Amino acid sequence: MRDHPETKQGMQRAALWSATLASFLAPFMGSSVNIALPSIAREYAIDAILLSWITTAYLVAAAVFLVPFGRIADIWGRKRVFAYGIVIFTVASLFSVFATSAPNLIFCRFVHGIGGAMIVSTRIAILTSVFPARERGRVLGINIAAIYCGLFMGPFIGGILTEYFGWRSIFIATVPLGGMIICLVTTKLKGEWAEARGERFDVWGSIIYIVAVLSIMCGFSWLHSLPGIVMIGIGALGIAAFIKWELTVRDPVFPVHVFRRNRVFTFSNVAAFINYSATFATSFVLSLYLQYIKGLSPKHAGLVLISQSIVMAAFSPLAGRLSDRMEPRIVASAGMTITTVGLFFLMFLNETSTMEIIVAVLILHGVGFALFSSPNANAVMSAVEDKFFGVASGTLGTMRLTGMMFSMGIATLVFALQIGRVEIVPAFYPLFLKSMRILFGIFTFLCGSGIFFSLSRGNLRKQSPAVGGVYSEGTEGGSKNG
């Protein structure tokens, strides 16, 4: 695409603003809903297991559809899929306002997840398509900083909205932002990106993938029961069938050979899965801890949780720039190490822990998470050819969301075994604290093991003289592709 420099710069600005605002939207919604969970539980009189599905439903839908939508975007246009995703997400927010029961709200959150899958599978792909390789770390750092801004503003604003206007006001607040992004995309973001245009969409491969991932995700959420284990087994068989199918079709929905031959791409995605498996449920657990054990209001609990996300937002652009200048695996691995230390300290929280200690640990955790995320994303997107940007973005998003789902599955399992299907009332606070210590112990071990995969991915730049170059899927690191 050979545009006049001013036109190209205008397109880059529009792409960055669109992707940045969209990256803010879903995390803001998710973290706002997390802080409102106790209020939702009281209104609907539901137990902790069903309550967790208000978060889980979004993750399931997003993880199931990310890769298929990434492939659709590569074929039919990334901007088009991105725009439709914003529309679906905004409409789901509007319908959530009128949810009359927990199942209604869970369904709306599932629809949110479908829209979220369309957004997540395209936003990074659009940025990678528009900006040159030497600037990817910087713009991905800005994009990830927007995610963390959503995460830290969500608990704060969501807590205020919940306390003074009720939890439904959270969904009302996201509708204007969704409308703003739609206007920006349709009026300012010119052009389209579809390097795989003309290739066929693998319908049967997508169906096998959706069924397999859906089985695994639901199995994670029901880890505490035999049906959950069975579903994970069915999902594993489905993944095996999916891989066999993808190796035989001409235009696969997912290029399996990228995983088989590209060490940087494979290990970066594994590291992302482990990192989110070890960290995502911490905000869910700490939200409950601060409101139940420490007796904070939603607003004040949000103010405490905001410390971690502020640090994430502040350090992510720096981490992105660092990954443009040095090996992403070094920066990302350092981040995972710091996160592991933070998770270790969270194991020792109890009813007498001071707010200063809690905030200090959250800040440490935030530094580690920021140093991991944007360098890891830079490594993934710089390890594949242009025509796979949508699939690569979708794969990274799938690893992230599957990790989040696994994290929530572990939390659900521990709560089910320690507390059972009951509301969390003062009589069960000791069991809740015990569950929390077990969870953070598990998460510490997981994150620590992830450091190995992060370090083992190999050097991205050693395989090509270009910094942040784009690599073919044909070798471990690949060759430069323009």
C-alpha distance (Angstrom), angle and dihedral (degrees) to the residues before:
residue distance angle dihedral
M1 . . .
R2 3.85 . .
D3 3.77 106.2 .
H4 3.78 130.6 166.3
P5 3.86 107.9 -89.3
E6 3.81 93.1 -112.5
T7 3.80 91.6 48.1
K8 3.78 90.3 47.8
Q9 3.79 92.1 49.5
G10 3.80 90.7 49.0
M11 3.80 90.3 51.2
Q12 3.81 90.5 48.6
R13 3.81 91.0 51.3
A14 3.81 91.8 48.6
A15 3.81 91.1 48.0
L16 3.80 92.2 48.4
W17 3.82 93.5 47.6
S18 3.81 93.2 45.6
A19 3.80 94.1 47.5
T20 3.81 92.6 42.3
L21 3.81 94.9 51.9
A22 3.81 90.8 44.8
S23 3.80 89.9 49.4
F24 3.79 88.2 54.0
L25 3.82 94.6 48.3
A26 3.83 104.4 64.7
P27 3.84 97.1 40.6
F28 3.79 90.1 47.2
M29 3.79 89.4 53.1
G30 3.80 93.9 45.4
S31 3.81 97.0 47.2
S32 3.82 91.5 43.7
V33 3.80 90.5 52.6
N34 3.83 90.5 48.0
I35 3.80 91.6 57.0
A36 3.82 89.6 47.8
L37 3.82 95.4 50.6
P38 3.83 96.0 99.8
S39 3.84 89.5 51.7
I40 3.82 91.1 48.3
A41 3.81 90.3 48.1
R42 3.80 91.4 53.0
E43 3.82 93.7 48.4
Y44 3.81 94.6 48.9
A45 3.87 96.1 30.6
I46 3.82 92.8 -133.0
D47 3.81 131.7 155.9
A48 3.81 127.3 -113.6
I49 3.82 93.5 -97.6
L50 3.83 95.6 55.9
L51 3.80 89.9 39.3
S52 3.80 90.6 58.7
W53 3.83 89.0 58.6
I54 3.80 90.2 69.1
T55 3.81 84.9 69.8
T56 3.79 96.2 30.4
A57 3.84 96.6 54.6
Y58 3.80 91.0 62.9
L59 3.79 92.8 48.2
V60 3.81 93.5 48.7
A61 3.80 94.6 51.5
A62 3.79 94.1 43.6
A63 3.81 94.5 48.7
V64 3.81 93.7 46.0
F65 3.82 95.4 52.9
L66 3.81 103.0 33.5
V67 3.81 99.8 91.7
P68 3.85 96.0 41.1
F69 3.81 91.1 49.6
G70 3.80 90.3 45.8
R71 3.79 89.3 56.3
I72 3.82 92.3 44.2
A73 3.81 88.4 52.2
D74 3.82 92.0 51.4
I75 3.82 89.7 52.8
W76 3.82 104.7 35.5
G77 3.79 103.4 24.7
R78 3.80 135.3 -66.6
K79 3.80 95.6 -135.0
R80 3.80 91.7 52.2
V81 3.82 93.8 51.9
F82 3.81 90.5 43.5
A83 3.83 92.3 53.0
Y84 3.81 93.8 47.7
G85 3.80 89.0 49.1
I86 3.81 91.6 56.0
V87 3.82 90.1 49.7
I88 3.81 93.1 51.0
F89 3.81 92.2 45.9
T90 3.81 92.1 50.3
V91 3.82 94.0 47.5
A92 3.84 90.1 49.4
S93 3.82 89.1 53.4
L94 3.78 90.3 53.5
F95 3.81 92.7 50.3
S96 3.83 91.4 47.2
V97 3.80 88.8 65.0
F98 3.80 89.5 65.7
A99 3.84 98.2 43.8
T100 3.81 107.2 137.6
S101 3.81 97.7 -170.8
A102 3.78 141.9 20.2
P103 3.85 92.7 -100.3
N104 3.83 89.5 52.4
L105 3.80 91.0 52.0
I106 3.82 91.8 45.4
F107 3.82 89.7 53.2
C108 3.81 90.7 51.0
R109 3.79 89.3 50.5
F110 3.83 88.9 52.5
V111 3.82 89.1 54.5
H112 3.81 87.9 47.9
G113 3.80 86.2 56.6
I114 3.82 92.7 54.2
G115 3.80 90.4 53.0
G116 3.79 89.8 43.4
A117 3.82 90.9 53.9
M118 3.81 90.3 54.7
I119 3.81 90.7 49.6
V120 3.81 98.2 43.8
S121 3.81 94.3 45.8
T122 3.81 91.5 55.3
R123 3.82 111.7 29.5
I124 3.82 96.5 74.6
A125 3.82 90.6 37.2
I126 3.82 90.2 55.4
L127 3.80 92.2 49.4
T128 3.80 91.3 47.0
S129 3.82 89.7 49.9
V130 3.80 94.7 49.3
F131 3.82 103.0 39.6
P132 3.83 125.3 60.9
A133 3.80 119.7 -111.1
R134 3.83 93.7 -104.7
E135 3.84 90.6 61.3
R136 3.80 99.6 42.8
G137 3.78 96.9 96.0
R138 3.82 90.7 52.5
V139 3.82 97.1 48.6
L140 3.81 92.9 40.9
G141 3.79 87.7 51.1
I142 3.83 90.0 53.3
N143 3.80 90.0 46.7
I144 3.79 93.2 50.8
A145 3.81 90.2 44.9
A146 3.82 86.4 59.1
I147 3.80 89.0 54.1
Y148 3.78 89.8 54.3
C149 3.80 91.8 45.4
G150 3.80 86.3 57.4
L151 3.78 89.7 48.3
F152 3.80 95.0 51.5
M153 3.80 97.2 38.8
G154 3.82 91.3 46.6
P155 3.81 97.7 67.1
F156 3.81 91.9 41.0
I157 3.81 99.4 45.5
G158 3.81 92.4 31.0
G159 3.80 90.3 52.1
I160 3.81 92.0 51.5
L161 3.82 92.6 45.6
T162 3.81 92.1 47.5
E163 3.79 93.8 47.4
Y164 3.81 97.2 47.5
F165 3.82 105.8 23.7
G166 3.81 106.0 20.3
W167 3.80 129.8 -104.3
R168 3.82 93.7 -76.3
S169 3.80 89.3 69.4
I170 3.82 88.3 70.2
F171 3.80 90.6 68.2
I172 3.81 92.4 44.4
A173 3.81 89.9 54.7
T174 3.83 93.7 57.9
V175 3.82 96.2 53.6
P176 3.86 96.7 76.6
L177 3.80 91.0 47.4
G178 3.79 90.8 52.1
G179 3.81 89.6 50.3
M180 3.81 90.6 50.4
I181 3.83 92.0 53.6
I182 3.82 91.3 48.3
C183 3.82 90.5 53.5
L184 3.80 91.9 47.2
V185 3.81 93.6 50.6
T186 3.80 95.2 46.1
T187 3.82 96.8 44.5
K188 3.81 107.0 30.1
L189 3.79 109.2 23.6
K190 3.79 103.2 81.3
G191 3.77 125.8 -173.8
E192 3.79 133.1 27.3
W193 3.79 134.9 -112.7
A194 3.80 121.0 -145.4
E195 3.81 110.6 140.5
A196 3.83 90.6 169.2
R197 3.82 93.1 53.3
G198 3.80 111.6 147.6
E199 3.79 95.3 28.1
R200 3.80 118.8 117.0
F201 3.78 123.4 -104.8
D202 3.79 111.1 -122.4
V203 3.82 101.0 -128.9
W204 3.81 97.9 174.0
G205 3.78 92.7 45.4
S206 3.80 89.2 51.2
I207 3.82 92.0 50.7
I208 3.82 91.9 50.4
Y209 3.80 89.9 47.2
I210 3.82 94.0 48.7
V211 3.82 93.3 49.1
A212 3.82 92.2 46.3
V213 3.79 96.2 47.5
L214 3.81 91.9 42.5
S215 3.81 89.5 54.0
I216 3.79 92.3 49.2
M217 3.79 94.2 45.9
C218 3.79 94.1 48.4
G219 3.78 88.8 44.6
F220 3.82 89.8 55.5
S221 3.79 90.1 53.6
W222 3.82 91.1 50.6
L223 3.79 97.2 42.5
H224 3.80 88.5 130.2
S225 3.81 92.2 67.3
L226 3.81 139.0 56.1
P227 3.86 93.0 -115.8
G228 3.80 88.4 58.4
I229 3.81 92.3 54.8
V230 3.82 90.4 46.6
M231 3.80 91.2 51.0
I232 3.81 91.5 51.2
G233 3.82 88.3 51.8
I234 3.81 91.2 50.2
G235 3.80 89.7 47.8
A236 3.81 91.7 51.0
L237 3.82 90.2 52.4
G238 3.81 88.2 47.9
I239 3.81 91.6 53.2
A240 3.82 89.9 50.9
A241 3.83 90.0 50.8
F242 3.81 89.9 46.7
I243 3.81 92.5 53.2
K244 3.81 91.4 48.5
W245 3.81 90.6 49.4
E246 3.80 94.5 46.9
L247 3.80 91.7 53.6
T248 3.81 90.1 59.1
V249 3.83 103.8 45.7
R250 3.80 125.3 85.6
D251 3.83 97.5 -134.4
P252 3.82 106.8 27.2
V253 3.79 121.2 -165.0
F254 3.80 85.7 -132.0
P255 3.83 123.0 27.5
V256 3.81 98.9 -132.7
H257 3.80 90.8 -174.1
V258 3.81 88.5 68.8
F259 3.80 88.6 66.0
R260 3.79 93.2 41.5
R261 3.80 97.9 52.0
N262 3.80 106.4 22.2
R263 3.80 110.9 77.3
V264 3.81 95.2 179.9
F265 3.81 92.7 52.5
T266 3.82 94.1 44.0
F267 3.79 99.6 46.1
S268 3.81 92.9 41.5
N269 3.79 89.6 56.6
V270 3.81 92.3 45.8
A271 3.81 89.1 50.7
A272 3.82 89.8 51.2
F273 3.82 91.1 51.1
I274 3.80 92.6 50.6
N275 3.80 94.1 43.8
Y276 3.80 93.9 53.7
S277 3.82 91.7 40.9
A278 3.78 87.7 58.4
T279 3.80 99.2 42.6
F280 3.80 115.2 27.8
A281 3.81 99.8 78.5
T282 3.80 91.2 50.5
S283 3.82 91.8 83.9
F284 3.82 90.5 48.1
V285 3.82 92.1 49.6
L286 3.81 95.4 41.9
S287 3.80 91.4 49.0
L288 3.82 88.9 57.4
Y289 3.83 92.0 41.8
L290 3.79 94.2 52.6
Q291 3.81 94.3 47.1
Y292 3.81 100.3 37.5
I293 3.82 104.0 31.6
K294 3.80 101.5 27.0
G295 3.82 94.0 35.0
L296 3.80 96.1 -131.3
S297 3.80 123.9 157.5
P298 3.80 118.3 -117.5
K299 3.81 89.3 -101.9
H300 3.81 94.8 52.4
A301 3.80 93.2 41.8
G302 3.79 87.3 54.5
L303 3.81 90.7 51.7
V304 3.80 90.0 55.6
L305 3.81 94.9 47.0
I306 3.79 91.1 47.1
S307 3.82 90.9 74.1
Q308 3.80 93.7 72.0
S309 3.79 95.2 48.2
I310 3.82 94.1 46.0
V311 3.79 88.8 57.6
M312 3.81 90.4 46.6
A313 3.80 91.5 52.4
A314 3.81 92.7 46.4
F315 3.81 96.5 48.9
S316 3.83 101.3 38.0
P317 3.85 97.0 79.3
L318 3.83 89.0 47.4
A319 3.81 90.6 50.0
G320 3.81 90.1 48.7
R321 3.80 92.1 52.4
L322 3.81 90.2 47.4
S323 3.80 89.9 54.9
D324 3.83 89.0 55.1
R325 3.81 89.6 57.4
M326 3.82 104.1 35.3
E327 3.78 138.4 24.3
P328 3.84 110.1 -61.3
R329 3.81 90.9 -142.8
I330 3.82 91.3 62.7
V331 3.81 94.1 51.9
A332 3.82 93.6 41.4
S333 3.81 93.3 47.3
A334 3.80 91.3 50.6
G335 3.80 87.5 52.1
M336 3.81 92.7 51.7
T337 3.80 90.2 49.8
I338 3.81 92.2 53.2
T339 3.82 90.6 46.0
T340 3.81 90.2 52.6
V341 3.80 90.3 54.2
G342 3.81 90.3 49.5
L343 3.81 92.1 50.7
F344 3.80 89.9 49.2
F345 3.80 91.4 56.9
L346 3.83 91.5 48.0
M347 3.82 87.7 64.1
F348 3.79 89.3 72.8
L349 3.81 99.0 55.3
N350 3.82 114.4 122.6
E351 3.79 140.2 158.0
T352 3.84 91.7 -73.6
S353 3.81 98.3 48.2
T354 3.80 111.4 125.9
M355 3.79 123.6 -124.7
E356 3.80 89.6 -119.5
I357 3.81 91.2 60.4
I358 3.81 92.4 45.1
V359 3.81 93.0 50.2
A360 3.83 92.4 45.5
V361 3.81 91.5 53.8
L362 3.80 91.5 46.2
I363 3.81 90.5 52.3
L364 3.82 90.8 51.1
H365 3.78 89.3 48.5
G366 3.80 90.6 49.5
V367 3.81 93.8 52.9
G368 3.79 91.1 52.5
F369 3.77 94.8 47.0
A370 3.82 92.6 48.9
L371 3.81 92.8 50.6
F372 3.81 90.5 52.2
S373 3.80 105.2 44.4
S374 3.81 109.8 57.8
P375 3.85 96.3 36.6
N376 3.80 89.4 49.8
A377 3.82 91.5 49.6
N378 3.81 89.6 47.7
A379 3.83 90.0 53.5
V380 3.83 92.7 50.1
M381 3.81 96.2 47.8
S382 3.82 93.8 43.2
A383 3.81 92.7 53.1
V384 3.83 99.4 66.7
E385 3.80 140.6 57.9
D386 3.80 122.0 -93.7
K387 3.80 94.0 -105.2
F388 3.81 90.1 59.9
F389 3.83 96.6 51.4
G390 3.80 92.6 105.1
V391 3.80 93.3 47.3
A392 3.82 91.4 44.3
S393 3.81 90.6 50.6
G394 3.80 90.0 46.3
T395 3.80 91.8 48.2
L396 3.80 92.5 50.8
G397 3.80 89.3 47.4
T398 3.81 90.4 48.8
M399 3.80 91.6 51.8
R400 3.78 89.4 48.6
L401 3.80 94.9 47.9
T402 3.79 94.7 40.6
G403 3.79 86.9 51.6
M404 3.80 89.9 50.1
M405 3.79 89.6 49.2
F406 3.80 92.0 48.8
S407 3.81 88.6 48.9
M408 3.81 91.1 52.9
G409 3.82 89.0 44.0
I410 3.79 90.6 56.2
A411 3.81 90.3 47.9
T412 3.81 91.2 48.8
L413 3.81 91.1 48.3
V414 3.80 93.9 50.6
F415 3.82 92.7 45.8
A416 3.81 90.9 48.1
L417 3.81 92.7 50.6
Q418 3.80 96.2 42.4
I419 3.81 104.4 32.9
G420 3.82 107.8 12.5
R421 3.80 128.9 -149.8
V422 3.81 97.1 -37.5
E423 3.78 136.4 113.7
I424 3.80 113.3 -94.7
V425 3.81 102.9 -107.9
P426 3.86 128.6 160.6
A427 3.81 92.2 -89.2
F428 3.83 88.7 63.6
Y429 3.81 98.0 43.5
P430 3.87 93.6 101.7
L431 3.81 89.5 53.2
F432 3.79 90.1 47.5
L433 3.83 90.9 54.1
K434 3.79 90.6 48.5
S435 3.81 89.8 50.5
M436 3.79 90.2 50.0
R437 3.81 92.9 53.1
I438 3.81 91.4 49.0
L439 3.80 91.1 49.2
F440 3.79 95.6 50.6
G441 3.80 89.5 46.8
I442 3.81 90.1 55.1
F443 3.81 91.8 45.1
T444 3.83 91.8 50.1
F445 3.81 90.6 54.3
L446 3.82 92.0 46.6
C447 3.79 94.7 49.9
G448 3.78 91.7 45.8
S449 3.81 90.8 54.4
G450 3.80 89.6 49.7
I451 3.80 91.3 63.9
F452 3.83 88.3 70.4
F453 3.82 92.8 56.4
S454 3.79 91.9 44.5
L455 3.80 92.3 53.4
S456 3.82 93.4 41.6
R457 3.81 96.5 58.6
G458 3.81 92.3 91.5
N459 3.79 131.1 -129.7
L460 3.80 115.4 -52.2
R461 3.81 96.9 -159.8
K462 3.80 97.4 43.0
Q463 3.80 87.2 69.8
S464 3.80 93.6 57.7
P465 3.80 135.5 20.1
A466 3.81 90.1 -130.8
V467 3.77 116.4 93.4
G468 3.75 109.8 -125.9
G469 3.79 91.0 -2.3
V470 3.79 126.3 170.3
Y471 3.77 114.9 -107.2
S472 3.75 135.5 -154.0
E473 3.74 120.1 -116.8
G474 3.76 90.5 -128.8
T475 3.81 98.9 89.4
E476 3.76 138.6 27.8
G477 3.74 92.6 -90.8
G478 3.73 97.0 5.6
S479 3.74 131.5 -149.1
K480 3.76 129.4 -76.1
N481 3.74 113.1 -82.2
G482 3.73 104.7 -164.9
